[in-house]
């Protein structure tokens, strides 16, 4: 039972001036709890200028992979848009084309950054064309397999997309241009037999990337130092002298 106000007033210290308001029981104010401020994790590496003016369309290509079927979708944007992504999903059998793109089922595994946006747009077009060839031109051994097994093999596009990227970089990237590949797993680069010299490999350092790719900034390639011709001639002369000395020593020994 709740005690009356007069009884509770006994336990409250009397004020200096006794008034009607001062006799009312005063309870201590509740202390506000300290709210923890969660700051977003920002890696130490520099991704460049992330403004839209410095990154025109074609500067980056984001590779997304399905968690179950291993199907790959190429995107020019950081996130997947349903209308644009569904155009890349082809029919390979029953239940292979979903009604819509579920973003929780697609995860980024690679980001390709180009110094020239025109080269990036050309590479994006060629990657889609090569994938279309893989989906439509089958081997005779694949034709003999059941439909379910065939659809699983055709949907596993992770390895073929990486091999196609290596071929596209070798053909489309001009001299003086560079391509930076930022991998979620660097061991995926072994799917390609050979990478051209213009490709620079890097590893993603941001944590917690699951459904959306990390926004990349403008990629500026570092200029390689050019060795002047005079220094090269001196190095060749020094190597020639070092190789000639053992032969002179042998001749002196034989003469003696």
Secondary structure, DSSP 8 states (H G I E B T S, - for coil): ----HHHHGGGS---SS--TTTTS-------------------SS------TTTS-TTSEEEEEEETTT--EEEESSSS--HHHHHTT----STT-S-SS--GGGEEEEEEEEESSHHHHHHHHHHHHHHHHHHHH---HHHHHS-HHHHHHHHH--HHHHHHHHHHHHHHH--TT--EEEEESSGGGGGGSS---TTEEEEE---S--SSS----------------HHHHHHHHHHHHHHHHHHHHHHHHHHH-
